[in-house]
Amino acid sequence: MMTFKEQKAKFKSLTGLFILGILFSSNLFAQVYTPVLWQMSSKQINDTEVELIFKASIEEHWHLYSQDIPMAPPATTFNFDVNADFERVGEVTETESISEYDPNFEMILKYFSNEATFTQKIKLLTSDRIEIKGFINFMSCDDTQCLPPDDKEFSFVFNEAENAISNLDPVDVDNSTTENSEKKTLIGFFFLAFLFGLAAILTPCVFPMIPMTVSFFMKDSENKTRGRVNATVYGLSIIAIYVFIGSVLAVVAGPGIANWLSTHWLPNLMFFFIFMIFAASFFGMFEIVMPHWLVNKSTANEDRGGIIGSVFMAFTLVLVSFSCTGPIVGTILVESAGGQILKPIIGMLGFSLAFALPFTLFAFFPQWLNKLPKSGGWLNSVKVVLGFLELALGLKFLSIADQTYHWGLLDREIYLALWIVIFALMGIYLLGKIKFAHDDDVPFVSVPRLMLSIATFTFVVYMIPGLWGAPLKALSGYIPPMHTQDFDINKSIRDNIKTASFSAASNNQEVLCETPKYHDFLHLPHGLEGYFDYEQALACAKEQNKPLFIDFTGHGCVNCREMEANVWADPKVLSRLKNNFIVTALYVDDKTKLIESEWITSEYDGKIKKTVGKKFADFQISKFNTNAQPFYVLLNPDGEMLMQPKAYDLNIDNFVQFLDNGIENFKAGKTVQLIR
């Protein structure tokens, strides 16, 4: 049997061309709106000096920010690759800018309208071929909105032997070149979203929905034409709902809606009760049926009724699964909150295509189950087993709300105890020792039942040591974090070792600068000490002259827990985090209210952020243009990036290299610009 990780890897490796012809035949790949177009040229000054000229053409009502502005909006910056064959003479100069009040950032800022010209003098240090490369980072706004910061690469080639100067960067006014480049970007984004959709199938609130889909469409298996029509409508409804709702929410509410659905107590409790109802139905307590008025309407017009049922099932799937898919969808929603509309639509289309594919296939061919032997009560046994799974997986939603709001209802040992009891009862049921209302007698235990029972009891035995603090890495993403456990043998051992090490002055980790804010309800794994507030952590990094390690995380983040259990726990990673960095975990979904003096007004959407989670979610979106977790950032004490941020990656060596390269850049005084 494949492990969960192997199944996940298999799903991620699936690729294929799925209705790509529809995409190419439509106008979805129209040019993305870009109000600033760049033209590059160069001018010879003398035998050894040249002048690089960067001209920006700005559309009416839009403006480009100057290089000389505060930190609020990103200033226009020119970044040159290091090359020993040339040196810059002075800084980049710019034409005269306008200095006026900016309603987007509510302050006086310098910016350009219509056009702007920037120049940089370069001294050539060799007569051989010289290539000058780099990129421009800039942001454009009008009076009501700002587009996300963008990068424009440039490349100049000089060869004195031929007395020629050439610019390899394509001129932006060449619309065909720009359009082709943007099409390639959108196609790549479509396939990336498609892979995310496949991966989302393996989330705990999505995978159990597949059997429900099969059982719903089994009633139409005798009429194959009607069943396949309904299955097709079902798949198309999933796609339409995701694209429509996701895009509308992106424009109206921004990326915060995904965070609300995945972490707020109301939807999580609703999903919890839905799973409990599903479990009770599978156990035979009652049968879930459509409302009588809808059934009567469906009976009057069978074809129309089938379509309504398919759409209803699709909507239910999207609603329930959005809690798990929210972090993935949230990354796509970020794109449109800054003004881009086409890209998130294509992303949602790619995601929903992959997401709908397995459900549609099972719905299209429900007879696959009907062809199995129908004698006995094996089919009801399948439903009962699914009921146990629904019961166990439904606890995840209650756990997310419990962690986010710090209710203290489902500590780790209570959660594990419930799972141990649930799966132990499932194993006993498979042995025929428990009988439900619609079950047939089990005169003997078949080989499949025995194998499933052995697997179930093995899983139960695996979980039992977790009651005393065993890490249970395979379940790290689905159970509450270790800090919620009252009795943890490993923590007791670590505390004793730490006390002894401190007394002997042999601990290399420096004492924290001050007591961390929120330490009474937020925690770091594996005995790490650090902060939960960016400003406090940055101040300590300056005081101790150490780089800052930021972990954008969340209480409901499955992948965050997997990274902590499988990567952070490695001694190579843990020692580096303890000794070389000021560690800070910024929880983007915590619902703790901030005192009024700590409220912030978002530079991204203009809304007031009143909770810990909203404050740091806005910080992540505004500074790094993403709201996906986990998301790891290395900064120097001045808040400048040492490495490109890193996301979910269970390869330990890759993470160690990420940390080591950050340390090397910190010691060398090197920084990088965010590549968006």
Beta strands, then each sheet from edge to edge (+ up, - down):
strand 1: 36-44
strand 2: 49-58
strand 3: 63-65
strand 4: 77-80
strand 5: 86-94
strand 6: 98-102
strand 7: 107-113
strand 8: 115-124
strand 9: 130-138
strand 10: 140-141
strand 11: 150-159
strand 12: 164-167
strand 13: 548-553
strand 14: 582-587
strand 15: 600-601
strand 16: 608-609
strand 17: 631-635
sheet 1: 1+ 2- 8+ 5-
sheet 2: 6+ 7- 3+ 10-
sheet 3: 4+ 9- 11+ 12-
sheet 4: 14+ 13+ 17-
sheet 5: 15+ 16-
end
